[in-house]
Amino acid sequence: MPVSRPIFRKLLLIALLPAAFALIVVEFDFARRGVWEAALVAAGAALVIAYALSASLQRRIGRLREFAEGGVDARRIEPEKAAEDELGMLARSLDGMAARLGGLVERTKVDGAQRAAILATMVEGVLAVDSKLRITFSNRSFAEAVGAQHPIGDGTPLPEVVRGPSLNELLSEVLREGEPQERRIGLVLAGEERVFVAQAAPLNSPAGPGAIAVLYDITPLERLERVRRDFVANVSHELRTPLTAIRGYAETLLEGGLEDSENSRHFVEIIKAHAIRLGNITSDLLTLSELESGAASSPPERVSVLAVVDSSLRTVSTAARLAGVRLVRGEMEEADVLGSRTHLEQVLVNLLDNAVKFNRADGEVRVEAHRGPDGNVSIAVSDTGVGIPSELQSRIFERFYRVDKARSREAGGTGLGLSIVKHIVERMNGTVTVESELGRGSKFTVTMPRCA
């Protein structure tokens, strides 16, 4: 590589200095002291100048080394202060490279922060592990899915966090085969089994091979699918029973039963009863479908709770008298709620009707209404009936679910009443709860916001 002119001039100066000093010494008549003395003086001067120049070069090289070791965080070199030689050109090159490297680092930081924010806020659980199934990354959704405390420490063995073997086996297979895999897995969290679709793929990083998995929680979809299957099965069963009875008795009449005056009227009454039951099931299904679809209805109105209670008691009074059950209008506080009077009356009629049907002879059904300090109105319907087992109380609001199937059908119930109650109350921004003790009765409480 050719030497630049500035450095060439400095080297030439160092080379000519001894001769120059020798000439000066000779010119001033120092020759009589001998050539050796003149050479020693010239050599000393050259050494001093060479030392000064080498010290300057050493300082400049030291600054370049500090700059290079400091990387993008080092104090920048001002290009206008750099000398016009190889070291100056090197300094300017390093400064430009540092500027470009700094921009690249900043973009990398921004991209990394964006990716971290996206992964942290994802609803799906994200997990990364190394070749030994030690966790290298996990987001909050994954920690919540497996019931672990967030954040999960890097390097934590996956089996210590996920107890079930399904996820461990999936990631082990991905690490072994080196191919993406998808699998449906089940994890038990707080005694409840949750279902996930896990998609896993190999992950190559500077630290070594690993795997990454994304978990999609499909538990709500699984629950909806189970409810749909149960609903279809229950509807088919509920419709098949009266249809079979109607068809059977109709065929009996057509095959000669009409001439049997003693039994023909009884057969027709049975056909009518089952037809009424079919009509009730159809009506309740249409009501439930309307409530679930959120179909437009009349605008909300101010509804008097006392007026609805009195109207509902009158509606079920005949059935209560025939069953030998007393209807008691307990403590009442005047209050208004916002909603539909027809729907609220349907709620109370369903609750009162169930309280009468599943009561004992000479039993009692009590209705009370109270204003709460939190601005809500509570309507309680309690009875002295058969009660509901504690393990079944969480299911009584499901469609077609019956605690006592035989007695419910004998009483003419469709199995949809409490489901309709729940949907109506939720549409009015309220809640419905049940307290029951087997053999001692039940208490249903409807709570709704009170109108100001």
C-alpha positions, 0 to 999 in steps of 0.5 A: 500500500503506498504511503500518503504524502503527509506521512512521507513528509514526516519520515523524510524530515526525520531522515534528513534531520541528522544531516541538517544538524550536521551541516549546521554544526559544521557551518558554525565551526563546530567541526574542530570538535570532531565529526563524532560530536556532530553526529551525536548531537544530530542523533540526539535531536532526531531521537527527541523529534522521533519520540515526539512523533511516536507519542503523537501517533500512540495517542491517536491510535489509543483514541481509535482503539477506545472508539472501536472498543466502545462501539456505538456508545463511544464518543463520536470522532469529529471528522473535521478534527481528523488529520489528513493521513491514513489514521485520519482517514481510518478515524472518519471511516470508523465514525461513519461505520459507527453511525450506520451501526448505531442506526441498525442497533436502534432499528433492532431495538425498536423491532424487538420492542414491537415483537415483545409487545405483540407477544405479550398482548397476544390472547394465545399462549406463546412458549419457546424452549431450548433443546432440553425443554427449558423455557426461554420465553413465555407470555402472560397468556401462556402462564395463565393457561397453565396456572403459573405465576407470570413471568416464568423464569428463563431456564425453568424446566417445562415439566415443572410448569406443565404437569400434563405430558401432552405438551412436553411430548409435542415439543419433544417430537418437534425437536426430534423430527425438526418438522412443524406439528399441530395437536389438540391437547388437554390441560387441567387448571384448578380442577377444570380441564381446558382444551387447546390446539397447539401449533409447534415448530422448530426454532433455530437461534444462536444459542442452539436449536429449540422449539416454539409453540402457540396455544389456542384455547378452544375450551369455549368452542368445545363447551358450545359444541357439547351444548349443541349436541346435548340440545339436539339430543334433548330436543329430539327426545322431548319431541319424540315422546309426545309424537310417539304417544299421539301417533300410537293413540291415533292409530288405535282409534283408526284401527277400531278404537272409535267404536269403543265409546268407553276408551275413545274419549280418553284416547282423544284427551291423551292426544290433546294433552300431548299436543298441548305439550308439543305446543308448549315446547315449541313456544318455549323454543321460539322464546329461547331462540328470540332471547339468544339471538338478541332479536329486536323487541319493544324498547325498555320501560319502567316496570313496577316490581310490586305490580309484576309480583301481584300479577304473577301471583294471580296467574299461578293462584289456581294451580297452587290451590289445586296442588294444595300449596299456599302462596304468601306475599312476604315483605315488599319494598316498592321499586322500579326496574328498567326492562320489559314487563312481559318478560319480567312477569314470565320470569316470576311465573316460571319460578312460581310455577316450579315452586308450586309443582315441586312442592309438597302437599300443604306446602308454602311458596313465599315471594319477597322484594327488597331494595339493596344498598348497592342500588339493586332490587332483589326478588326472592321466590322460596318454597318448602318443596323437594329441594335440589342436590348441591352437585346439580345446582350448577346445571339447572339453568341448562336447556332441558335439564331436569333434576327429577325427570319423571316428575317434571314430565308428569307435571307438564314441564318442558325443561326450558323454563329456568333457561328462559329465566336466566336469559331474560334476567341477563338481558335486563342486566341482572343475575339469578341465583339459587340456594337449595337443600335437599328435602327442605326447599329452594330459594331463587333470587333475581337481582336487577339494577333499580331505576333512579 
